[in-house]
């Protein structure tokens, strides 16, 4: 129940445009340079680091 309550609380912090199921607002998300480099490294090494 504690996790459920936390999730509901956090869900209420999202904009209504993002929560609606019909025609939701799309948010562009980009990777930081460090995360992008990590992603490339993982792809180059087949997930083996």
mmCIF file as Biopython writes it, N, C-alpha, C and O atoms, coordinates in Angstrom:
data_model
#
loop_
_atom_site.group_PDB
_atom_site.id
_atom_site.type_symbol
_atom_site.label_atom_id
_atom_site.label_alt_id
_atom_site.label_comp_id
_atom_site.label_asym_id
_atom_site.label_entity_id
_atom_site.label_seq_id
_atom_site.pdbx_PDB_ins_code
_atom_site.Cartn_x
_atom_site.Cartn_y
_atom_site.Cartn_z
_atom_site.occupancy
_atom_site.B_iso_or_equiv
_atom_site.auth_seq_id
_atom_site.auth_asym_id
_atom_site.pdbx_PDB_model_num
ATOM 1   N N  . UNK A ? 1  ? 0.823  -1.196 0.000   1.0 0.0 1  A 1 
ATOM 2   C CA . UNK A ? 1  ? 0.000  0.000  0.000   1.0 0.0 1  A 1 
ATOM 3   C C  . UNK A ? 1  ? 0.866  1.258  0.000   1.0 0.0 1  A 1 
ATOM 4   O O  . UNK A ? 1  ? 0.486  2.288  -0.557  1.0 0.0 1  A 1 
ATOM 5   N N  . UNK A ? 2  ? 2.030  1.160  0.630   1.0 0.0 2  A 1 
ATOM 6   C CA . UNK A ? 2  ? 2.922  2.316  0.680   1.0 0.0 2  A 1 
ATOM 7   C C  . UNK A ? 2  ? 3.414  2.682  -0.728  1.0 0.0 2  A 1 
ATOM 8   O O  . UNK A ? 2  ? 3.486  3.859  -1.082  1.0 0.0 2  A 1 
ATOM 9   N N  . UNK A ? 3  ? 3.748  1.669  -1.517  1.0 0.0 3  A 1 
ATOM 10  C CA . UNK A ? 3  ? 4.212  1.913  -2.883  1.0 0.0 3  A 1 
ATOM 11  C C  . UNK A ? 3  ? 3.079  2.491  -3.723  1.0 0.0 3  A 1 
ATOM 12  O O  . UNK A ? 3  ? 3.293  3.408  -4.516  1.0 0.0 3  A 1 
ATOM 13  N N  . UNK A ? 4  ? 1.890  1.959  -3.550  1.0 0.0 4  A 1 
ATOM 14  C CA . UNK A ? 4  ? 0.717  2.449  -4.282  1.0 0.0 4  A 1 
ATOM 15  C C  . UNK A ? 4  ? 0.482  3.916  -3.975  1.0 0.0 4  A 1 
ATOM 16  O O  . UNK A ? 4  ? 0.266  4.713  -4.887  1.0 0.0 4  A 1 
ATOM 17  N N  . UNK A ? 5  ? 0.523  4.278  -2.707  1.0 0.0 5  A 1 
ATOM 18  C CA . UNK A ? 5  ? 0.299  5.662  -2.305  1.0 0.0 5  A 1 
ATOM 19  C C  . UNK A ? 5  ? 1.374  6.585  -2.891  1.0 0.0 5  A 1 
ATOM 20  O O  . UNK A ? 5  ? 1.080  7.689  -3.349  1.0 0.0 5  A 1 
ATOM 21  N N  . UNK A ? 6  ? 2.608  6.115  -2.866  1.0 0.0 6  A 1 
ATOM 22  C CA . UNK A ? 6  ? 3.706  6.907  -3.431  1.0 0.0 6  A 1 
ATOM 23  C C  . UNK A ? 6  ? 3.483  7.134  -4.928  1.0 0.0 6  A 1 
ATOM 24  O O  . UNK A ? 6  ? 3.647  8.250  -5.421  1.0 0.0 6  A 1 
ATOM 25  N N  . UNK A ? 7  ? 3.110  6.073  -5.648  1.0 0.0 7  A 1 
ATOM 26  C CA . UNK A ? 7  ? 2.886  6.185  -7.094  1.0 0.0 7  A 1 
ATOM 27  C C  . UNK A ? 7  ? 1.747  7.148  -7.414  1.0 0.0 7  A 1 
ATOM 28  O O  . UNK A ? 7  ? 1.855  7.955  -8.338  1.0 0.0 7  A 1 
ATOM 29  N N  . UNK A ? 8  ? 0.674  7.068  -6.668  1.0 0.0 8  A 1 
ATOM 30  C CA . UNK A ? 8  ? -0.442 7.985  -6.886  1.0 0.0 8  A 1 
ATOM 31  C C  . UNK A ? 8  ? -0.033 9.424  -6.626  1.0 0.0 8  A 1 
ATOM 32  O O  . UNK A ? 8  ? -0.423 10.330 -7.362  1.0 0.0 8  A 1 
ATOM 33  N N  . UNK A ? 9  ? 0.749  9.632  -5.580  1.0 0.0 9  A 1 
ATOM 34  C CA . UNK A ? 9  ? 1.227  10.974 -5.258  1.0 0.0 9  A 1 
ATOM 35  C C  . UNK A ? 9  ? 2.096  11.516 -6.392  1.0 0.0 9  A 1 
ATOM 36  O O  . UNK A ? 9  ? 1.938  12.660 -6.817  1.0 0.0 9  A 1 
ATOM 37  N N  . UNK A ? 10 ? 3.013  10.682 -6.872  1.0 0.0 10 A 1 
ATOM 38  C CA . UNK A ? 10 ? 3.904  11.097 -7.959  1.0 0.0 10 A 1 
ATOM 39  C C  . UNK A ? 10 ? 3.140  11.305 -9.267  1.0 0.0 10 A 1 
ATOM 40  O O  . UNK A ? 10 ? 3.455  12.218 -10.030 1.0 0.0 10 A 1 
ATOM 41  N N  . UNK A ? 11 ? 2.158  10.478 -9.522  1.0 0.0 11 A 1 
ATOM 42  C CA . UNK A ? 11 ? 1.351  10.610 -10.734 1.0 0.0 11 A 1 
ATOM 43  C C  . UNK A ? 11 ? 0.647  11.965 -10.759 1.0 0.0 11 A 1 
ATOM 44  O O  . UNK A ? 11 ? 0.481  12.561 -11.823 1.0 0.0 11 A 1 
ATOM 45  N N  . UNK A ? 12 ? 0.244  12.437 -9.621  1.0 0.0 12 A 1 
ATOM 46  C CA . UNK A ? 12 ? -0.445 13.722 -9.545  1.0 0.0 12 A 1 
ATOM 47  C C  . UNK A ? 12 ? 0.471  14.907 -9.794  1.0 0.0 12 A 1 
ATOM 48  O O  . UNK A ? 12 ? -0.003 16.033 -9.944  1.0 0.0 12 A 1 
ATOM 49  N N  . UNK A ? 13 ? 1.783  14.669 -9.841  1.0 0.0 13 A 1 
ATOM 50  C CA . UNK A ? 13 ? 2.716  15.760 -10.137 1.0 0.0 13 A 1 
ATOM 51  C C  . UNK A ? 13 ? 2.889  15.962 -11.647 1.0 0.0 13 A 1 
ATOM 52  O O  . UNK A ? 13 ? 3.459  16.963 -12.081 1.0 0.0 13 A 1 
ATOM 53  N N  . UNK A ? 14 ? 2.394  15.008 -12.445 1.0 0.0 14 A 1 
ATOM 54  C CA . UNK A ? 14 ? 2.507  15.118 -13.900 1.0 0.0 14 A 1 
ATOM 55  C C  . UNK A ? 14 ? 1.444  16.064 -14.445 1.0 0.0 14 A 1 
ATOM 56  O O  . UNK A ? 14 ? 0.349  16.169 -13.891 1.0 0.0 14 A 1 
ATOM 57  N N  . UNK A ? 15 ? 1.771  16.743 -15.520 1.0 0.0 15 A 1 
ATOM 58  C CA . UNK A ? 15 ? 0.811  17.631 -16.168 1.0 0.0 15 A 1 
ATOM 59  C C  . UNK A ? 15 ? -0.342 16.805 -16.720 1.0 0.0 15 A 1 
ATOM 60  O O  . UNK A ? 15 ? -0.154 15.665 -17.146 1.0 0.0 15 A 1 
ATOM 61  N N  . UNK A ? 16 ? -1.507 17.375 -16.706 1.0 0.0 16 A 1 
ATOM 62  C CA . UNK A ? 16 ? -2.703 16.710 -17.239 1.0 0.0 16 A 1 
ATOM 63  C C  . UNK A ? 16 ? -2.489 16.326 -18.708 1.0 0.0 16 A 1 
ATOM 64  O O  . UNK A ? 16 ? -2.951 15.271 -19.145 1.0 0.0 16 A 1 
ATOM 65  N N  . UNK A ? 17 ? -1.798 17.169 -19.463 1.0 0.0 17 A 1 
ATOM 66  C CA . UNK A ? 17 ? -1.547 16.890 -20.878 1.0 0.0 17 A 1 
ATOM 67  C C  . UNK A ? 17 ? -0.746 15.597 -21.066 1.0 0.0 17 A 1 
ATOM 68  O O  . UNK A ? 17 ? -0.879 14.923 -22.087 1.0 0.0 17 A 1 
ATOM 69  N N  . UNK A ? 18 ? 0.074  15.261 -20.092 1.0 0.0 18 A 1 
ATOM 70  C CA . UNK A ? 18 ? 0.882  14.051 -20.174 1.0 0.0 18 A 1 
ATOM 71  C C  . UNK A ? 18 ? 0.146  12.825 -19.672 1.0 0.0 18 A 1 
ATOM 72  O O  . UNK A ? 18 ? 0.453  11.703 -20.076 1.0 0.0 18 A 1 
ATOM 73  N N  . UNK A ? 19 ? -0.821 13.033 -18.796 1.0 0.0 19 A 1 
ATOM 74  C CA . UNK A ? 19 ? -1.538 11.892 -18.189 1.0 0.0 19 A 1 
ATOM 75  C C  . UNK A ? 19 ? -2.716 11.413 -19.012 1.0 0.0 19 A 1 
ATOM 76  O O  . UNK A ? 19 ? -3.125 10.258 -18.888 1.0 0.0 19 A 1 
ATOM 77  N N  . UNK A ? 20 ? -3.268 12.274 -19.848 1.0 0.0 20 A 1 
ATOM 78  C CA . UNK A ? 20 ? -4.478 11.872 -20.582 1.0 0.0 20 A 1 
ATOM 79  C C  . UNK A ? 20 ? -4.160 10.762 -21.580 1.0 0.0 20 A 1 
ATOM 80  O O  . UNK A ? 20 ? -3.065 10.714 -22.140 1.0 0.0 20 A 1 
ATOM 81  N N  . UNK A ? 21 ? -5.107 9.889  -21.791 1.0 0.0 21 A 1 
ATOM 82  C CA . UNK A ? 21 ? -4.925 8.755  -22.692 1.0 0.0 21 A 1 
ATOM 83  C C  . UNK A ? 21 ? -5.250 9.116  -24.133 1.0 0.0 21 A 1 
ATOM 84  O O  . UNK A ? 21 ? -4.663 8.553  -25.057 1.0 0.0 21 A 1 
ATOM 85  N N  . UNK A ? 22 ? -6.172 10.043 -24.337 1.0 0.0 22 A 1 
ATOM 86  C CA . UNK A ? 22 ? -6.531 10.503 -25.679 1.0 0.0 22 A 1 
ATOM 87  C C  . UNK A ? 22 ? -5.683 11.720 -26.029 1.0 0.0 22 A 1 
ATOM 88  O O  . UNK A ? 22 ? -5.714 12.734 -25.331 1.0 0.0 22 A 1 
ATOM 89  N N  . UNK A ? 23 ? -4.925 11.606 -27.120 1.0 0.0 23 A 1 
ATOM 90  C CA . UNK A ? 23 ? -4.093 12.706 -27.596 1.0 0.0 23 A 1 
ATOM 91  C C  . UNK A ? 23 ? -3.152 13.248 -26.517 1.0 0.0 23 A 1 
ATOM 92  O O  . UNK A ? 23 ? -3.186 14.442 -26.222 1.0 0.0 23 A 1 
ATOM 93  N N  . UNK A ? 24 ? -2.317 12.395 -25.926 1.0 0.0 24 A 1 
ATOM 94  C CA . UNK A ? 24 ? -1.403 12.873 -24.883 1.0 0.0 24 A 1 
ATOM 95  C C  . UNK A ? 24 ? -0.341 13.795 -25.470 1.0 0.0 24 A 1 
ATOM 96  O O  . UNK A ? 24 ? 0.045  13.656 -26.631 1.0 0.0 24 A 1 
ATOM 97  N N  . UNK A ? 25 ? 0.116  14.714 -24.677 1.0 0.0 25 A 1 
ATOM 98  C CA . UNK A ? 25 ? 1.184  15.620 -25.075 1.0 0.0 25 A 1 
ATOM 99  C C  . UNK A ? 25 ? 2.479  14.820 -25.139 1.0 0.0 25 A 1 
ATOM 100 O O  . UNK A ? 25 ? 2.785  14.069 -24.213 1.0 0.0 25 A 1 
ATOM 101 N N  . UNK A ? 26 ? 3.242  14.970 -26.215 1.0 0.0 26 A 1 
ATOM 102 C CA . UNK A ? 26 ? 4.501  14.243 -26.350 1.0 0.0 26 A 1 
ATOM 103 C C  . UNK A ? 26 ? 5.636  15.119 -25.834 1.0 0.0 26 A 1 
ATOM 104 O O  . UNK A ? 26 ? 5.706  16.309 -26.142 1.0 0.0 26 A 1 
ATOM 105 N N  . UNK A ? 27 ? 6.508  14.527 -25.059 1.0 0.0 27 A 1 
ATOM 106 C CA . UNK A ? 27 ? 7.640  15.236 -24.481 1.0 0.0 27 A 1 
ATOM 107 C C  . UNK A ? 27 ? 8.913  14.675 -25.090 1.0 0.0 27 A 1 
ATOM 108 O O  . UNK A ? 27 ? 9.134  13.464 -25.071 1.0 0.0 27 A 1 
ATOM 109 N N  . UNK A ? 28 ? 9.747  15.550 -25.629 1.0 0.0 28 A 1 
ATOM 110 C CA . UNK A ? 28 ? 11.010 15.131 -26.216 1.0 0.0 28 A 1 
ATOM 111 C C  . UNK A ? 28 ? 12.036 14.959 -25.094 1.0 0.0 28 A 1 
ATOM 112 O O  . UNK A ? 28 ? 12.226 15.857 -24.275 1.0 0.0 28 A 1 
ATOM 113 N N  . UNK A ? 29 ? 12.682 13.815 -25.066 1.0 0.0 29 A 1 
ATOM 114 C CA . UNK A ? 29 ? 13.696 13.532 -24.060 1.0 0.0 29 A 1 
ATOM 115 C C  . UNK A ? 29 ? 14.992 13.203 -24.790 1.0 0.0 29 A 1 
ATOM 116 O O  . UNK A ? 29 ? 14.990 12.433 -25.750 1.0 0.0 29 A 1 
ATOM 117 N N  . UNK A ? 30 ? 16.080 13.777 -24.343 1.0 0.0 30 A 1 
ATOM 118 C CA . UNK A ? 30 ? 17.371 13.549 -24.974 1.0 0.0 30 A 1 
ATOM 119 C C  . UNK A ? 30 ? 18.334 12.950 -23.957 1.0 0.0 30 A 1 
ATOM 120 O O  . UNK A ? 30 ? 18.137 13.098 -22.751 1.0 0.0 30 A 1 
ATOM 121 N N  . UNK A ? 31 ? 19.365 12.280 -24.437 1.0 0.0 31 A 1 
ATOM 122 C CA . UNK A ? 31 ? 20.375 11.689 -23.564 1.0 0.0 31 A 1 
ATOM 123 C C  . UNK A ? 31 ? 21.477 12.705 -23.285 1.0 0.0 31 A 1 
ATOM 124 O O  . UNK A ? 31 ? 21.848 13.488 -24.159 1.0 0.0 31 A 1 
ATOM 125 N N  . UNK A ? 32 ? 21.991 12.683 -22.069 1.0 0.0 32 A 1 
ATOM 126 C CA . UNK A ? 32 ? 23.162 13.488 -21.766 1.0 0.0 32 A 1 
ATOM 127 C C  . UNK A ? 32 ? 24.343 12.896 -22.536 1.0 0.0 32 A 1 
ATOM 128 O O  . UNK A ? 32 ? 24.283 11.750 -22.982 1.0 0.0 32 A 1 
ATOM 129 N N  . UNK A ? 33 ? 25.399 13.664 -22.690 1.0 0.0 33 A 1 
ATOM 130 C CA . UNK A ? 33 ? 26.569 13.163 -23.425 1.0 0.0 33 A 1 
ATOM 131 C C  . UNK A ? 33 ? 27.149 11.925 -22.744 1.0 0.0 33 A 1 
ATOM 132 O O  . UNK A ? 33 ? 27.536 10.968 -23.415 1.0 0.0 33 A 1 
ATOM 133 N N  . UNK A ? 34 ? 27.208 11.944 -21.415 1.0 0.0 34 A 1 
ATOM 134 C CA . UNK A ? 34 ? 27.757 10.800 -20.682 1.0 0.0 34 A 1 
ATOM 135 C C  . UNK A ? 34 ? 26.909 9.544  -20.904 1.0 0.0 34 A 1 
ATOM 136 O O  . UNK A ? 34 ? 27.452 8.459  -21.113 1.0 0.0 34 A 1 
ATOM 137 N N  . UNK A ? 35 ? 25.596 9.688  -20.860 1.0 0.0 35 A 1 
ATOM 138 C CA . UNK A ? 35 ? 24.714 8.539  -21.074 1.0 0.0 35 A 1 
ATOM 139 C C  . UNK A ? 35 ? 24.788 8.057  -22.517 1.0 0.0 35 A 1 
ATOM 140 O O  . UNK A ? 35 ? 24.758 6.854  -22.776 1.0 0.0 35 A 1 
ATOM 141 N N  . UNK A ? 36 ? 24.882 8.990  -23.449 1.0 0.0 36 A 1 
ATOM 142 C CA . UNK A ? 36 ? 25.013 8.622  -24.860 1.0 0.0 36 A 1 
ATOM 143 C C  . UNK A ? 36 ? 26.302 7.837  -25.096 1.0 0.0 36 A 1 
ATOM 144 O O  . UNK A ? 36 ? 26.301 6.836  -25.812 1.0 0.0 36 A 1 
ATOM 145 N N  . UNK A ? 37 ? 27.400 8.295  -24.493 1.0 0.0 37 A 1 
ATOM 146 C CA . UNK A ? 37 ? 28.675 7.586  -24.621 1.0 0.0 37 A 1 
ATOM 147 C C  . UNK A ? 37 ? 28.590 6.185  -24.023 1.0 0.0 37 A 1 
ATOM 148 O O  . UNK A ? 37 ? 29.134 5.237  -24.588 1.0 0.0 37 A 1 
ATOM 149 N N  . UNK A ? 38 ? 27.920 6.050  -22.899 1.0 0.0 38 A 1 
ATOM 150 C CA . UNK A ? 38 ? 27.732 4.739  -22.276 1.0 0.0 38 A 1 
ATOM 151 C C  . UNK A ? 38 ? 26.920 3.830  -23.180 1.0 0.0 38 A 1 
ATOM 152 O O  . UNK A ? 38 ? 27.235 2.649  -23.326 1.0 0.0 38 A 1 
ATOM 153 N N  . UNK A ? 39 ? 25.884 4.374  -23.780 1.0 0.0 39 A 1 
ATOM 154 C CA . UNK A ? 39 ? 25.054 3.599  -24.692 1.0 0.0 39 A 1 
ATOM 155 C C  . UNK A ? 39 ? 25.875 3.090  -25.868 1.0 0.0 39 A 1 
ATOM 156 O O  . UNK A ? 39 ? 25.794 1.914  -26.224 1.0 0.0 39 A 1 
ATOM 157 N N  . UNK A ? 40 ? 26.668 3.980  -26.476 1.0 0.0 40 A 1 
ATOM 158 C CA . UNK A ? 40 ? 27.514 3.567  -27.597 1.0 0.0 40 A 1 
ATOM 159 C C  . UNK A ? 40 ? 28.520 2.505  -27.185 1.0 0.0 40 A 1 
ATOM 160 O O  . UNK A ? 40 ? 28.760 1.550  -27.924 1.0 0.0 40 A 1 
ATOM 161 N N  . UNK A ? 41 ? 29.099 2.667  -26.026 1.0 0.0 41 A 1 
ATOM 162 C CA . UNK A ? 41 ? 30.067 1.697  -25.528 1.0 0.0 41 A 1 
ATOM 163 C C  . UNK A ? 41 ? 29.423 0.328  -25.345 1.0 0.0 41 A 1 
ATOM 164 O O  . UNK A ? 41 ? 30.010 -0.693 -25.704 1.0 0.0 41 A 1 
ATOM 165 N N  . UNK A ? 42 ? 28.232 0.311  -24.795 1.0 0.0 42 A 1 
ATOM 166 C CA . UNK A ? 42 ? 27.527 -0.962 -24.600 1.0 0.0 42 A 1 
ATOM 167 C C  . UNK A ? 42 ? 27.182 -1.612 -25.941 1.0 0.0 42 A 1 
ATOM 168 O O  . UNK A ? 42 ? 27.289 -2.829 -26.097 1.0 0.0 42 A 1 
ATOM 169 N N  . UNK A ? 43 ? 26.772 -0.793 -26.897 1.0 0.0 43 A 1 
ATOM 170 C CA . UNK A ? 43 ? 26.446 -1.342 -28.218 1.0 0.0 43 A 1 
ATOM 171 C C  . UNK A ? 43 ? 27.695 -1.873 -28.921 1.0 0.0 43 A 1 
ATOM 172 O O  . UNK A ? 43 ? 27.650 -2.916 -29.572 1.0 0.0 43 A 1 
ATOM 173 N N  . UNK A ? 44 ? 28.815 -1.147 -28.787 1.0 0.0 44 A 1 
ATOM 174 C CA . UNK A ? 44 ? 30.067 -1.578 -29.415 1.0 0.0 44 A 1 
ATOM 175 C C  . UNK A ? 44 ? 30.577 -2.887 -28.822 1.0 0.0 44 A 1 
ATOM 176 O O  . UNK A ? 44 ? 31.162 -3.713 -29.523 1.0 0.0 44 A 1 
ATOM 177 N N  . UNK A ? 45 ? 30.350 -3.066 -27.527 1.0 0.0 45 A 1 
ATOM 178 C CA . UNK A ? 45 ? 30.873 -4.250 -26.846 1.0 0.0 45 A 1 
ATOM 179 C C  . UNK A ? 45 ? 29.806 -5.327 -26.656 1.0 0.0 45 A 1 
ATOM 180 O O  . UNK A ? 45 ? 30.028 -6.293 -25.926 1.0 0.0 45 A 1 
ATOM 181 N N  . UNK A ? 46 ? 28.672 -5.172 -27.293 1.0 0.0 46 A 1 
ATOM 182 C CA . UNK A ? 46 ? 27.621 -6.167 -27.186 1.0 0.0 46 A 1 
ATOM 183 C C  . UNK A ? 46 ? 27.109 -6.340 -25.772 1.0 0.0 46 A 1 
ATOM 184 O O  . UNK A ? 46 ? 26.688 -7.433 -25.393 1.0 0.0 46 A 1 
ATOM 185 N N  . UNK A ? 47 ? 27.140 -5.255 -24.971 1.0 0.0 47 A 1 
ATOM 186 C CA . UNK A ? 47 ? 26.673 -5.330 -23.587 1.0 0.0 47 A 1 
ATOM 187 C C  . UNK A ? 47 ? 27.727 -5.849 -22.632 1.0 0.0 47 A 1 
ATOM 188 O O  . UNK A ? 47 ? 27.475 -5.931 -21.430 1.0 0.0 47 A 1 
ATOM 189 N N  . UNK A ? 48 ? 28.910 -6.205 -23.137 1.0 0.0 48 A 1 
ATOM 190 C CA . UNK A ? 48 ? 29.999 -6.725 -22.304 1.0 0.0 48 A 1 
ATOM 191 C C  . UNK A ? 48 ? 30.967 -5.587 -21.990 1.0 0.0 48 A 1 
ATOM 192 O O  . UNK A ? 48 ? 31.596 -5.046 -22.900 1.0 0.0 48 A 1 
ATOM 193 N N  . UNK A ? 49 ? 31.092 -5.223 -20.740 1.0 0.0 49 A 1 
ATOM 194 C CA . UNK A ? 49 ? 32.038 -4.161 -20.366 1.0 0.0 49 A 1 
ATOM 195 C C  . UNK A ? 49 ? 33.097 -4.708 -19.451 1.0 0.0 49 A 1 
ATOM 196 O O  . UNK A ? 49 ? 33.986 -3.970 -19.025 1.0 0.0 49 A 1 
#
